[in-house]
Amino acid sequence: MFKRRLKKKLTESSELIVFQLMTDDIPEGITHCAREDKIVEGYFIPKGASVIANIWEMLHDENIYKDPFSFKPERFLGPDAEPDYGNLPFGFGRRICPGMHLADASLFVYTATILASFNIGKPKDKEGNFIEQDVEYSTGIVSVPGPFSCTIKPRSPTALANIMRD
């Protein structure tokens, strides 16, 4: 069913950006327990200690990802592509998200469908200039974006008919 995904690099890159930006929802992932005493970068972590990985920081590290807060799918394409972070948004080890394959496949289908059906862009003012926006995120264990504006237009009469039909 998903054999054609290899040819859909821009859609996959858009999906990677969505996962990167969605990590704001649960920025620390799930708590793990140290199975043994360990020293990590000079810090002693005793056996039994609760360990919470800061997934948000890993996905927004400006030493790895240039401008990690912008929606730029092209960052994962071409010879100077930034590294693909793999399954990082889904956690680690035994507590990795059991639904990650379903989530990945579902997001790919949603992303491909939306990109095929709509032109999505920044809003424009009365003179036709793009309006730049700074999206604010709430803080805490769960983080969500604040309100923002965009334009969403059907790509074709066929797309509009399909949207209205459903």
C-alpha angles and dihedrals in degrees: 000000000000098000092116092060091093089067094048101075096147091051090049090048089051088050091052090052091049091053090046093051094039091059085084085078094068104009099177102040119211126331118256130195123230108241094200141010109281140172114219118185090335096314120117113226111189123215110271095026117139111245123196117190114217096227091169091060092047092054094044099044105137090203088067105025120043109221095354093182095063127087100241111146090177089071089083094049135082135017094310094047118153114241120279107239094214116203095345095121089058097057134242145287123346092348096056111135109277090208097053095111092050091045092049094048092044094049090048091053092045093047094047092047094048093046091048093049106038144042105219121191150143117292119255131221124231091277092054096253119140114254112227115214135193108215113211121211127208117239132231137065089319117040126190133180120253123235119300136167131238140158120248117185131169112253094222144357088261091055090048091050091050091049093049092046094055 
